[in-house]
């Protein structure tokens, strides 16, 4: 996986799966489909991975095995769905689901960047203007270095903190680090619920694909739990796995676990006893995906408003302080 995930990279991944779905649906064999994508890849960075995938398939490997040989090029969620799609003969549906998933992620990230653009510009403008003490010396005396030193003293730590936050939020880190990030974000209003629902949506999608592929329910949970992207869900599943192996139903364990909301537990139980678990999981995936998307958009709007208000308050305080000092000097001059 790339060092920093950007909307452009997510769009490229979405386009890769979209092309695979279109070519496979038209009846083109997998190797030839990959060769077609290799001729016009979403990005030049796809050339070498596609080359390795084709070579591994020609040696007798499956698509899932070929992708796993690339290391961390694909997340667990992608590998789980592709493996399930291969075994169930529903690769086209899995490709389309992954394409939609990455397109939605790219859209969310683009929305965040676009909505933050103006507040960020306003913050830089305010920082370059305030405090105003160095502006006269910069304009009239050409003292550039003192001005730059003062601004860089503020900007460099801010840039460093932002970069570290972006880096910390990447999904490429280990289980321990991702667990700490998950625990922290749970305390953040709206964002914590959105991330939890995204994990539940990924879990439901992975389970549905794996069960439809004919994989046993125990193995399906074992593969889908890490694919959810939630260390807490993965820990919960591994904890009650021995009980399920001993004969208990997963629905009983889900209802006892704090990691699964009541709706998820109820619909899973309904699907389990009715024999329509795949349909209930599809419904859960769609429900939590839509709910998480709404919450993420709401969180983005709230963040933008908070940043904008904070900037306006700082600017207002700087203006008031300037005029207080200005009129104070006038009063002192008159008094003398």
N, C-alpha and C positions, 0 to 999 in steps of 0.2 A: 504494500500500500504506500502511497506517496507520503512525504514528510508532513505536508500541510494539505488538507482537503479543501478545495475551492469549488464554487458553483460550476466552473468550467470543467473540472475533473469529473464532477458528478454527472454533468450533461454528457460527457464523453462515455462514461460507463452506461448511461441510459441508452445512448445511441448504439453502442456495441450490442447490447441485448436486443434492442429493437431490430437491428439488421439481422441478427441471428434468428429471431422469431420469424421475420418475413421470409428469409431464405429457406429455413427449415419447413415452414408451412407450405411453401411452393413445391416441396418434394426434393429439394437439392440435398444430396448427402452432406454429412457434417464436415468432412475434410474439405470438400469443394466449397462449402459455405464459408469456412474459415479462410480458405485461400482467396475467395472473393473479397472478404473484409480486409484481408492483408494487403490487397492491391490498393484499396482506398480506406485505410483505417481511420477511426475517429481522431487519432493522434499518432504521431510517429513513435510514441512510447509503447504503443500496442504491438509494434512490429515484432520485437524479439519475443514477448510472451506468446503471441499467436504462433510464431515459428516453432517454439518449444512445444506448444500444445499439439500442433500438427505432427511433429516428429514422434511424440509420445503415443499418439493415437495410432500412427502407422506401425509402431512397434507392438501394438496389441492392447494398449491401455484404453480404459474408458475415458469419457470426457471428465468425469469427476476426479478420477485418478490423475489425469493430466493436469488438471487445475490445481490439485493438492500438491503436485510436485513443484509448483511455482512458489511455494512458501506462503507468504502473507499477501500475495498479489490480490487475492479475493478474501472477503470476510467469511466467517463461519456461516452467516445467514445465506449468502449466495451458494456456498458449497452444499449446504443442506438441501436447498430447493433444487439445485441441479442434480444432485444425487437421487433425490426423490423423483424428479422428472424423468431421469433415465430409466429407473426401475418401473415406473408406472406408464411409460410411453406418453407422458404429457409434457415433454420438454418445451414445446411451443408455448403452452400456458405459463410455464415457469419463467421462460424468457420474458414474456410480456409482463408478468407480475413484477419481475426485477426491473424491467425498463420503467414501469410506472413508479415503482418505489424510488428509484434514483432521480427520476424527473421531479417527483414531489419534493425530495430533499434539496435538489438544486433550486427549485422555486422558492422554498422557505429561506434558504441561505441568501438568494438574490434579493428577496424582499427585505431581509434584515440589513443587507449592505446598502440598498437603495434608500431605505428609510433612515438609516444612520448617517447617510452622506451629508445632509444639510446640518444636523447638529454637530458633526465632527468639523465641518468647515467653519461653522460659527465659533466653535471652541478654539480652533487655531487662530481665527481672526482676532478673537478677544484676547488670546494669550499674546499675540504679536503687538497688540495696541496697549494693553494694560499689564502692569502699572505704567503710567505715562511719563514717569520721571526721566527715562532715558531717551524718549522720543526727541525732545529739543536738541540734545547733544548729538543724536544720530543725524538729524536733518540739517542742523546749522553748523555743526563742527565735524561731522563725518566720523564720529566714533563708532565704528561698526563692531569691533571686537567686543567691547563691554556689552553691547546690545545682544550680540549673538550668544555670548557666554551666559547671560541671564536667561535667555529663552531656552537654550539647550539644557540648562540646569533643570528646567521644568519638563521639557519635552522628552529627553532621553529616558528618564525613569518611567514616564507614562507609556512610551513606546515599548519599553522592556516588559512592563507589567502586562500590557495588552498581548504582546507576543507570547509570553509565558502562559497566559490564560487560554489563548487559542491552541497552543501546543498541548496544554493539559487536557483540553476537551477532545483531542483526537482519539479515535478508537483503536489506534495502533499500539497502545500501551498494554502492559500485562494485566493479569486478573486483579492483583492487589491494588494497583493504581486506579483501575477502572472502578473497583469497589469503593475506594475513597471518594472518587468523583460522584459516584451514584449516591452515596450517603450524604454528601454535601448538598447536591442539587435537590434532594428530597425536602430540604428545609426552605427552598426557594419557592415562593408562591407561584402557582400556575406552571412554572417550568418543571417542577418536580413531578406533578401529575402528568404533564405532557410526555416527559421522558418515560415514565412508568407505562403509560398507555402505548407508546411506541414499542416498548419491549414486549408488551402483551400482544400487540398486533403482529410483530415478527414471530412470536412464539406460536400463535394460532395458525399463521400462514405455513410455518415450517411443519407443524404437527399435521395439518390437513394434507400437505403434499406427501409427507412420509407415510401417513396411514393409507392414503389413496394408492401409494406405490406398493402396498402389501407388506410393509415393514411392521413387525410386532409392536404393540403399544409400548412395551418397556424400552425397546431399542429406539422407537420414535421419540419418546421423551428424553432419552439419553442424548440424542442428536439435536433435538430442537431446543433444549435448555440453553446450551452455550450459543446457539444461533440467535437466541433472543437478544443477545447483547447485554443482558442484565446479570451481573455476578450474583445478586441476591436470589434471583429466580433459579439460577444454576445450582447454588448452594442448597436451596430448599429441595429441589428435585433429587440431588445426590443424597440428601439426608433421608428422604423417605423412599428411596429406591429399594433398599432391602425389604421394606414392608410390602411393596408392590410385588417383588419377586416371591415373597412368602404367600401371596394370594390375595392381598387387599386390592381394592379398586383405586385407580388414580383419583377418581372423583372424591373419594373419602378423604384422601390426603390433601387435595386442593381445598376442600371446604375447611380444613383445619389450619391451613397455612395462611399467614398474614400477608404473603406476597401476592395472593390472588383475590381480587374483589368479589363481592357476592354475585354480581352478574356473571362473571366468568365461571365461577363454581356452579351456579345454577344451570347455565346453558350447557356446560360440559357434562354435567350429570344427566340432563335431559337427552343429550345426544348419545350418551353411553348406554342408557337403558332402552332407548328407542331404536338403536342401531343406525342412527343418522348422525353420527359424530362428525363426519366430514362436512355436512351441511351446517351444523352448528358452529364448527370451527371457522368456516368461511364467513358466517355471519359475525362472529366475534372479531375476526380480522378486519372486516370492513368497518364495523362499529368503532373499534379502538383506533383504527387508522384515521377515520374521519374526526373523531373526538380529539385525538392528539394533534391533528393538523389545525383544528380550530383553536386549541389552547396555545399552540406555538405562535400562531398569528396574533392572538390576544397578548401574549407575553412580549412579542416584538413591539407591538404598538405601545404597551406600557413602558417598556425600556426607553423607547424613543421619547415619549412624553416626559419621563423622569429626567433624562439627560438634558432635554431642551429646557425644562424648568430650572434645573440646576445651573445651566449656563446663563440663563436670563437673570437668575438671582445674583450670580457672581458679577455679571456685567453691571447690573443695577447697583450693587454694593460699591463697585469700583468708581462708577460715575458719581454716586453720592459722596464717597470719600474724597474724590477729587474736588468737588465743589465745596465741601466742608472745609478742606484745607485751603482752597482758593479764597473763600470769603473770610476765613480766619486770618490769612495773611493780610487781606485788605483792612480788616478791623484793627489788626496790630499796627499797620502803617498809619491809619487815621489816628489811633490813640497816641502814637508817638508825635 
